[in-house]
């Protein structure tokens, strides 16, 4: 019974459960396209928008380090807005490029790290509590690395879960809760790290299944090609 429940849960997560799906919905994509159209008339380039998203992300980390968690959450969300717009702006202006995609991914990693590094500094005075945001950062990077490595190896992965948008929203929410009760921040950051680690392990599991299925298909193909009576033998 329990194995069946786990299997159903994993199958559901494999199909994808992410806040980023909202960004892919028709109405939200249309709204982003309108904003991108307005930005395109100002002369702003997608790459400059990508780089500009670093400013509020770094500000988020600095604010978090000083304990201004409300401001840290706000800056992080602003950075996320800029990050959502660079892609639509590139498509609107016809300037989609591989370098732009590389720059976007690179800036994303810095923006991911900034608030968690700030929280690590904030909790450094509390001893081992500082390990929680540090481990959460490691877990988040592991999720991103597994997906990027699979893409490089041409191992297709389904949407899965705990993607970048989910982690950023959870981290921002954790810092907002810190305005009410500081201990809630570290609890939710720890939960984000735990879910990220589980998501990375799940991505590896799915990738292994894909690779093993491919290898099994290849062995069947080789056996068919060399079967007795095969004119190609």
N, C-alpha and C positions, 0 to 999 in steps of 0.2 A: 504494500500500500504506500509506504513512505517513498520507495524508489519510484513508483509511478508519479507521485506528487512532485518529486524532485525533477524527474524527466520532463514533466509538463511545464514546470517553472523555467527550466533551462531552455526548453524549446521556445517559450514565450519571449524570454530575454534575447535569444538568438535572432528572433525576427526583428528585434529592435525596440527599445523602450527609452526614448530620449526626448528631452526638451528641444533638441535641435530639429525635431520633426516639425515643430511649430514654424520654425524659420523656413521650412520647405513647403509649407502649405500655400495654396494659391493666393489667399488674401494677404498673407504676410509678405510673400514674395512680390506681390503687386505694390504693396506699400513701400518696400525697400527700393523697388524699381523707380517709383515716383521721386523718392528722396535722392536716389542716385542721379536721376535726370536733372534735378535742380542743381546738384553738386557739379555735374558735368559742365554746366553753363558758367561756373565760377572759375574754371581752369584748374581745379584741384585734380591731381593725378591719383590713380589707385595706389601707387607705391608710396606717395607722400602721405596718403591717408593711413596706410599700414604703419608707416614709421611714426606718424602722429599718435597712433593708438598706444605707443609706448609711454607717452608722457603721463596720461592718467594711470597707467598700470604701475609705473614706477612711483608715482605719487601715492598710490594705494599702499605699496609696500612701506614707504616712509611713514605714512599716517598710521599704519598698523604697528610699526615699530615703536611709535610714540604713544600707542594706546588709544588713538582717535579712531575707534573702530567704525563709527558711523560714516566718517569721511572716507575711510578706507573702502568700505562697501560701495559708497557712491562712486568713487573714482574707478573702482573695478568695473562697475556696470557701465560707466561712460566708455571705458576702454573697449568693453564688449560690443557696444553700439558701433563704434568706429570699425571694429573688426568685422562686423556683419555687413558693413557698407562697402568695403573695398572690392569684394567680388562683384556685386551688382554694378558698381561704378566701372569696373574693368569691362564688363560685358556691354554696358551702355555706350562706352566710348570706343569699343572695339580694340582695347589694348590688353586683352588677355595674353599672358606670356608665361613661359616656364619659370623665368626668373621671378616674376611676380608671385607665383605659387611658392617658390623657394623662400622668398623674402617673407611672405605671410607666415609660413610654417616656422621660420626662425624667430620672428617677432612673437609668435604665439607662445613659444617655449619660454621666452623671457617674461612675457606677461603672465604666464602660468606661475613662474617662480616668484615673482615680485611680492605678492601678498603673503605667500607662505614663508618667504624669507623674513618679511617684516614681523610676522607672528612668532617666528623662531627667536628673533631678537627680543621681542616683547616678553616672551616667557623664559628667556635665558636666566633671569634672576630667580626663577622658580625651579631650578634644577632640571629634573628629568621631564618636566612638562614640555620643555622645548623640543624634546624628541618627537612629540606627536605631530606638529606641523612639518618637521623635517622628514619624517617617515611618510607623511601624506604627500609631500612633494615627490619623494622617490617613487611612490606607488603610482602617482599621476603620470610621471615620466615613463614608467614601465608600460602603462596602457598605450601611450602615444608611440612608444618605441616598437611594441609588438605589432601595432597596426601598420606603422611605416615600414617595418622590416618585411611584413607579409606582402605589402604592396610592391616592394622592391623585388621580392622573390616570385612575384606574380601568383601569390596564393590568395584567392579571393575570399574575403570575409564578409559575412552578413553585417547589418548595421550594429548588432549587439547593444551594449548599454554602457553607462558611465562614460559618455564621450565628453569632449572638452567643455561644451556648453553646460552640461549637467554639473561638472565639477566646479565651474566658475560660479554658477548660480548658488550651489550649495555653500561655497566658500563665502560669497557675498552675504548670503542669508545668515551664516554662522557669525560673521562680524556684526551684522545688524542686531542679532540677538545679544551680542556682547554689550550693546548699549543698555539693555535691560538688566542682564545678569552676566557678568564676565565669564563665569564658569561654563555657560552654555556654549560659548564660542569654542572652547577647547574640546568639549564633548562632540559637537557637530563636526569639527575639523577631524577628530579621530574617527568618527563615523564615515566621513568622506574618504579618508585614507583606507579604511577597512573595505569599503565598497569598491574603491579603485583597485586594490590588491586582488579582490575576488574577480573583478572584471578582467584584469590582466590574465589571471589564471584561466578564466573562461575563454578568453580569446585564444590562448595557447591550446586549450582543449579543442576548440573548433578548428583551429589551423591544423592540428595533428590529424583530426578526422578527415579534413580535406586532402591533406598530403597522402594519408594512407589509402583513401578512396582512389586517388589518382594512380598510386603505385599498383593497387589491385587491378585497376582497369588496364594499366600498361602490361602487367603480367598476363592477363587474359588475352590481350591483343597479341603478345608475343607467342603465346601458346597456340592461338588460332593461326598465326602466320606460319608456324612450323609444324602444323598438324600433318599426319600421313595423308598422302593423296593430294596435298595442296600443291598446285602447279608452280607456286612461287618458291617452294622449298628447295 
